[in-house]
């Protein structure tokens, strides 16, 4: 993917939580923020973008990305058919000591 052109001053002013449609072009399909290499933003603009996205997520204007742990565990079930959702449930049982 080619790097984008840097933002003009007018576009840089749109890096606020109030414009979720503009922010969504800087999000990947899974909802995570794209890297600076992909967006072509300066370090300051990328920091403003990250801050705006985090605020917009808290205000439910942009959805949170799915939790990585949920993606890893998805589809894994225990012996009783229930989904495993904690790390402790996936560990081997302890050996008894004599």
C-alpha positions in Angstrom: 0.0 0.0 0.0 1.4 3.4 -1.0 1.8 6.0 1.6 -0.8 8.8 1.6 0.0 12.5 1.1 0.5 14.4 4.3 -2.5 16.2 5.7 -3.1 19.8 4.9 -3.9 22.2 7.7 -7.6 22.0 7.0 -7.6 18.2 7.1 -5.4 18.2 10.2 -8.1 20.2 12.0 -10.6 17.4 11.2 -8.6 15.0 13.4 -11.1 15.2 16.2 -13.4 12.7 17.8 -16.4 14.6 16.4 -15.8 13.4 12.8 -15.9 9.5 13.0 -16.3 9.2 9.2 -13.0 11.0 8.6 -11.3 8.9 11.4 -12.6 5.6 10.0 -10.4 6.0 6.9 -7.4 5.6 9.2 -8.7 2.4 10.8 -8.1 -1.1 9.5 -10.9 -3.5 8.7 -10.5 -5.1 12.1 -10.9 -1.7 13.8 -7.3 -1.1 14.8 -5.5 2.2 14.0 -3.3 2.0 10.9 0.5 2.6 11.3 2.2 5.9 10.3 3.8 4.1 7.4 0.3 3.3 6.0 -1.3 6.6 6.8 1.6 9.0 5.9 0.9 11.2 8.9 3.5 13.0 10.9 4.3 11.9 14.4 2.2 14.7 15.9 -0.7 14.0 13.6 -0.6 10.3 14.3 -0.7 11.1 18.1 -3.7 13.3 17.5 -5.4 10.6 15.5 -4.8 8.0 18.2 -6.2 10.3 20.9 -9.2 11.2 18.7 -9.9 7.5 18.0 -9.7 6.6 21.6 -12.1 9.3 22.6 -14.5 8.4 19.8 -14.5 4.8 21.0 -15.3 5.8 24.6 -18.2 7.8 23.3 -19.3 4.8 21.1 -18.9 6.8 17.9 -16.4 4.1 16.6 -16.6 0.4 17.7 -13.8 -1.1 19.7 -11.7 -3.7 17.9 -12.4 -7.3 19.1 -10.2 -8.4 22.0 -7.2 -10.5 20.8 -7.8 -13.1 23.5 -11.3 -13.6 22.3 -10.1 -14.2 18.8 -7.5 -16.8 20.0 -10.1 -18.7 22.1 -12.9 -18.5 19.6 -13.9 -22.0 18.7 -12.1 -23.7 21.5 -14.3 -25.7 23.8 -13.7 -27.7 26.9 -14.8 -31.3 27.6 -18.3 -30.1 28.7 -18.8 -28.2 25.5 -18.5 -24.7 27.1 -16.1 -22.2 25.5 -12.8 -21.8 27.2 -12.2 -18.1 27.9 -9.5 -18.0 30.5 -5.9 -19.0 30.4 -6.2 -21.1 33.5 -8.8 -23.3 31.9 -6.4 -24.2 29.1 -3.5 -25.3 31.3 -2.6 -28.9 31.9 -3.9 -30.2 35.3 -1.3 -30.3 38.0 0.2 -33.6 38.9 -0.5 -34.8 42.3 2.4 -34.9 44.7 2.9 -37.7 47.2 
